[in-house]
Amino acid sequence: MKTLTNHTTTTCAVEAGRISYNGTLQIEWPGLNFEAFIKKAYQHLNWHYPKFYKMSPLCQLATVAGRYLLQNNALDDFPPEAIGVVIANKHASRSTDQQHVATFTNPQAYYPSPSIFVYTLPNILIGEWCIQYNIKGQTAFFVQPQLDWDFLLGYSQMLLQTPDTQCCITGWVDYHPQHYRATLQFIHSE
């Protein structure tokens, strides 16, 4: 994983039944499907956030990855307005979009669900973090064909050079029914 120089970086990766923190494997539950894995990972956090079970898979992935990334109260030293977030993924919110479309394509079972609709924008995962951690700084979400650390770190560096941003959560959070991956960095000046 590429990182910025002259900055302190904490990392977290969630993929294929594994969670790593700063490059050290924390959890490994091979063979579980996403739903079983993410629920087990959430329960392992020993954290009570009832909304978790109502979230889209993308937001559940972001919530678990963010919680592991920020497990040592990393944001406590920064004012909410000074925390930036820069995230990208490939599939946007496609699986939730398809689920939402299914709620109104069958005339006999027509009922568009507002609880699904709210998750049809991929940047909702940033919104969830903003609620969970009281983040009020600059945020950006990009849809890209693949993870591009040069772009994400460059954008984060640009934010960190402004007087308004003192730290930044950046990375990739992507969910597809056949594959999921979150790789995040928490960056701040030394």
C-alpha positions as CSV (number, residue, x, y, z in Angstrom):
1,M,0.0,0.0,0.0
2,K,1.4,3.4,-1.0
3,T,1.5,6.1,1.7
4,L,2.4,9.8,1.9
5,T,5.8,10.8,3.2
6,N,6.1,13.2,6.2
7,H,2.8,12.0,7.5
8,T,1.7,9.5,10.1
9,T,-0.4,6.8,8.5
10,T,-2.6,4.1,10.1
11,T,-4.0,1.4,7.8
12,C,-6.8,-1.1,7.7
13,A,-7.7,-3.7,5.1
14,V,-10.8,-5.9,4.9
15,E,-11.1,-8.5,2.2
16,A,-11.9,-12.2,1.7
17,G,-12.7,-12.9,5.4
18,R,-9.6,-11.1,6.7
19,I,-9.1,-7.8,8.6
20,S,-5.6,-6.3,8.9
21,Y,-4.6,-3.3,11.0
22,N,-1.3,-1.6,10.2
23,G,-0.3,-4.6,8.1
24,T,-0.9,-7.1,10.9
25,L,-3.7,-9.7,10.5
26,Q,-6.2,-9.2,13.2
27,I,-9.0,-11.5,12.2
28,E,-9.3,-14.3,9.7
29,W,-12.6,-16.2,9.1
30,P,-12.1,-18.0,5.8
31,G,-15.0,-19.5,4.0
32,L,-17.7,-17.1,5.2
33,N,-19.9,-15.3,2.8
34,F,-20.0,-11.5,3.0
35,E,-23.2,-11.4,5.1
36,A,-21.9,-13.9,7.7
37,F,-18.4,-12.4,7.8
38,I,-19.4,-8.7,8.1
39,K,-21.9,-9.5,10.9
40,K,-19.3,-11.5,12.8
41,A,-16.7,-8.7,12.3
42,Y,-19.2,-6.2,13.6
43,Q,-20.0,-8.3,16.7
44,H,-16.3,-8.8,17.3
45,L,-16.0,-5.0,17.6
46,N,-18.2,-5.2,20.7
47,W,-19.8,-1.9,19.6
48,H,-23.5,-1.1,19.7
49,Y,-24.8,0.6,16.6
50,P,-28.4,-0.7,15.9
51,K,-28.5,1.0,12.5
52,F,-25.8,-1.4,11.3
53,Y,-28.3,-4.2,10.5
54,K,-30.4,-1.8,8.4
55,M,-27.4,-0.6,6.3
56,S,-26.5,-1.6,2.7
57,P,-23.6,-4.1,2.4
58,L,-21.4,-1.2,1.1
59,C,-22.1,0.8,4.3
60,Q,-21.7,-2.2,6.5
61,L,-18.2,-2.8,5.0
62,A,-17.3,0.9,5.4
63,T,-18.6,0.9,9.0
64,V,-16.5,-2.2,10.0
65,A,-13.4,-1.0,8.2
66,G,-13.7,2.5,9.6
67,R,-14.2,1.2,13.1
68,Y,-11.0,-0.9,12.9
69,L,-9.1,1.9,11.3
70,L,-10.0,4.4,14.0
71,Q,-10.0,1.9,16.9
72,N,-7.6,3.9,19.0
73,N,-9.7,7.0,19.0
74,A,-7.6,8.5,16.3
75,L,-10.0,11.4,15.6
76,D,-10.1,12.6,19.2
77,D,-7.2,15.0,18.6
78,F,-8.8,16.8,15.7
79,P,-11.8,19.2,15.5
80,P,-14.6,17.8,13.4
81,E,-14.2,20.5,10.8
82,A,-10.6,19.5,10.2
83,I,-11.2,15.9,9.3
84,G,-11.3,15.1,5.6
85,V,-12.6,12.0,3.8
86,V,-11.6,10.9,0.3
87,I,-13.0,7.5,-0.9
88,A,-13.3,5.7,-4.2
89,N,-14.7,2.4,-5.5
90,K,-15.6,0.7,-8.7
91,H,-19.2,-0.5,-8.3
92,A,-20.7,2.6,-6.7
93,S,-23.9,1.4,-5.0
94,R,-24.8,-1.0,-7.8
95,S,-26.1,-3.9,-5.7
96,T,-28.4,-1.6,-3.7
97,D,-29.5,0.1,-6.9
98,Q,-30.5,-3.2,-8.3
99,Q,-32.3,-4.1,-5.1
100,H,-34.2,-0.8,-5.2
101,V,-35.2,-1.3,-8.9
102,A,-36.6,-4.7,-7.9
103,T,-39.0,-3.0,-5.5
104,F,-40.9,-1.3,-8.3
105,T,-40.5,-3.4,-11.4
106,N,-43.1,-5.9,-10.4
107,P,-46.6,-4.2,-10.6
108,Q,-48.1,-6.8,-8.2
109,A,-45.5,-6.2,-5.5
110,Y,-45.0,-2.5,-6.2
111,Y,-43.5,-0.8,-3.2
112,P,-40.4,1.3,-3.5
113,S,-38.7,1.1,-0.2
114,P,-37.3,4.4,1.3
115,S,-35.0,2.4,3.6
116,I,-33.3,0.9,0.5
117,F,-33.5,4.1,-1.6
118,V,-31.4,6.0,1.0
119,Y,-28.4,3.7,0.2
120,T,-28.6,4.2,-3.6
121,L,-25.8,6.8,-3.6
122,P,-22.3,5.4,-2.8
123,N,-21.3,8.5,-0.9
124,I,-23.8,7.5,1.8
125,L,-20.9,5.6,3.4
126,I,-19.1,8.9,4.0
127,G,-22.4,10.2,5.4
128,E,-22.5,7.2,7.8
129,W,-18.9,8.0,9.0
130,C,-19.8,11.7,9.4
131,I,-22.7,10.7,11.7
132,Q,-20.7,8.0,13.6
133,Y,-17.6,10.2,14.1
134,N,-19.0,13.8,13.9
135,I,-16.9,14.5,10.8
136,K,-17.7,18.0,9.4
137,G,-14.7,18.5,7.0
138,Q,-14.2,18.2,3.3
139,T,-15.4,15.0,1.7
140,A,-15.1,13.5,-1.8
141,F,-16.3,10.2,-3.3
142,F,-15.0,9.0,-6.7
143,V,-16.0,6.0,-8.9
144,Q,-13.0,4.6,-10.7
145,P,-12.2,1.5,-12.7
146,Q,-9.6,0.3,-10.1
147,L,-7.9,1.4,-6.9
148,D,-5.6,4.3,-7.7
149,W,-3.5,5.2,-4.7
150,D,-1.7,8.0,-6.6
151,F,-4.9,9.8,-7.2
152,L,-6.4,9.2,-3.7
153,L,-3.2,10.2,-1.9
154,G,-2.7,13.2,-4.3
155,Y,-6.2,14.4,-3.5
156,S,-5.7,13.8,0.2
157,Q,-2.4,15.7,0.1
158,M,-4.1,18.6,-1.6
159,L,-6.7,18.7,1.3
160,L,-3.9,18.4,3.9
161,Q,-2.1,21.4,2.4
162,T,-5.1,23.6,3.1
163,P,-5.5,25.3,6.5
164,D,-8.9,23.7,7.0
165,T,-7.8,20.0,7.0
166,Q,-5.5,18.5,9.6
167,C,-6.2,14.8,8.9
168,C,-7.8,12.6,6.3
169,I,-9.4,9.2,5.9
170,T,-8.7,7.9,2.4
171,G,-9.0,4.7,0.5
172,W,-11.1,2.2,-1.4
173,V,-14.4,0.7,-0.2
174,D,-16.0,-1.5,-2.8
175,Y,-18.8,-4.0,-2.6
176,H,-20.0,-6.4,-5.2
177,P,-21.9,-9.6,-4.3
178,Q,-19.0,-11.7,-5.6
179,H,-16.2,-9.6,-4.1
180,Y,-15.7,-7.0,-1.4
181,R,-12.7,-4.9,-0.4
182,A,-11.9,-2.0,1.9
183,T,-8.4,-0.6,2.2
184,L,-8.2,2.6,4.2
185,Q,-5.6,5.0,5.5
186,F,-5.9,7.6,8.3
187,I,-3.3,10.3,7.5
188,H,-2.2,13.3,9.5
189,S,0.8,15.5,9.6
190,E,3.6,14.5,12.0
